[in-house]
Amino acid sequence: MEFGIIGLGRMGRSLTRQAIDKGHRVVGYNRTQRVTDELARDGIDPATSIEELVSKLRTPRIIFIYLPHGEPTERACQTLRPMLVAGDIVADGGNSHWSDSQRRHAFFAEAAVRF
């Protein structure tokens, strides 16, 4: 199995390490390149941008977002959607308000991307 993770802070980093330990391929992106570089030594396939992360995954893609609620998550969703195709999956693993999650579900559904 392979998937991408945007946001390699506490939660994203933990999931990444567990997945790598179990033999999964993880493509990871963090706005702080140092964090991505550290995890590259542990086996993550590093990406320097969201665009690169998407390009390194085969379709249908699975992408987890582990960012703070609000603007960081919103910006990631807005950046992601034009790059995705029908059948791709995006999961927000952060602590977004339920109304934001409902709105994002509808936003991605317009492109037949599951959220």
C-alpha positions in Angstrom: 0.0 0.0 0.0 1.1 3.6 -0.6 -0.2 6.9 0.5 0.8 10.5 0.9 0.8 12.6 4.1 0.7 16.4 4.1 1.9 17.6 7.5 4.6 15.7 9.3 4.1 17.1 12.8 3.3 15.0 15.8 0.4 13.0 14.4 1.6 12.8 10.8 5.1 11.8 11.8 3.7 9.0 14.1 1.5 7.6 11.3 4.4 7.8 8.9 6.8 5.8 11.1 4.2 3.2 11.9 3.4 2.7 8.2 7.0 2.5 7.2 7.6 -0.1 9.9 4.8 -2.2 8.5 6.3 -2.0 5.0 4.1 0.6 3.4 5.3 3.3 1.0 4.7 6.8 2.3 5.3 10.0 0.3 5.5 12.9 2.7 5.5 16.7 2.6 6.0 19.2 5.3 6.4 23.0 4.8 9.5 22.8 7.0 11.9 20.8 4.8 14.1 19.8 7.8 11.3 17.6 9.1 10.8 15.9 5.7 14.6 15.3 5.5 14.6 13.7 8.9 11.9 11.3 8.0 13.6 10.6 4.6 16.4 8.9 6.7 13.7 6.7 8.2 12.4 5.6 4.8 9.8 8.1 3.7 9.7 9.2 0.0 10.2 12.9 0.5 8.3 15.6 -1.5 9.3 19.3 -1.6 5.8 20.4 -2.5 2.2 19.2 -2.5 2.5 19.0 -6.3 5.5 16.7 -6.1 3.7 14.5 -3.5 0.7 14.1 -5.8 2.9 13.3 -8.8 4.7 10.5 -6.8 1.5 8.6 -6.0 -0.3 6.2 -8.4 -4.0 6.5 -8.9 -6.3 6.1 -7.1 -4.3 8.2 -4.7 -4.8 8.3 -0.9 -3.7 11.5 0.8 -3.9 12.2 4.5 -3.8 15.8 5.7 -2.5 16.3 9.2 -2.4 20.1 9.6 -3.8 22.5 12.1 -7.5 23.4 11.5 -8.4 26.5 9.6 -6.2 28.2 7.0 -3.4 25.6 6.8 -5.9 22.8 6.0 -8.0 25.0 3.8 -4.9 26.0 1.7 -3.9 22.4 1.3 -7.4 21.4 0.1 -7.5 24.3 -2.4 -4.1 23.3 -3.7 -4.9 19.6 -3.9 -8.2 19.5 -5.7 -7.1 20.6 -9.2 -4.4 17.9 -9.2 -6.6 15.0 -8.2 -8.8 12.8 -10.4 -12.1 10.9 -9.8 -11.6 8.1 -7.3 -8.8 9.7 -5.4 -9.3 9.9 -1.6 -8.4 12.8 0.8 -8.7 12.3 4.5 -8.4 15.2 7.0 -6.8 13.7 10.1 -6.6 17.1 11.9 -9.1 18.7 14.2 -11.2 20.6 11.7 -14.7 21.7 12.8 -17.4 19.4 11.4 -19.0 22.2 9.3 -15.6 22.7 7.6 -15.4 19.0 6.9 -18.9 19.0 5.4 -18.0 21.9 3.2 -14.8 20.3 2.1 -16.7 17.0 1.4 -18.9 18.9 -1.1 -15.9 20.7 -2.6 -14.1 17.5 -3.3 -17.3 15.7 -4.4 -17.6 18.2 -7.3 -14.5 16.6 -8.7 -15.6 13.0 -7.8 -12.8 12.9 -5.2 -13.7 11.2 -2.0 -13.3 13.1 1.3 
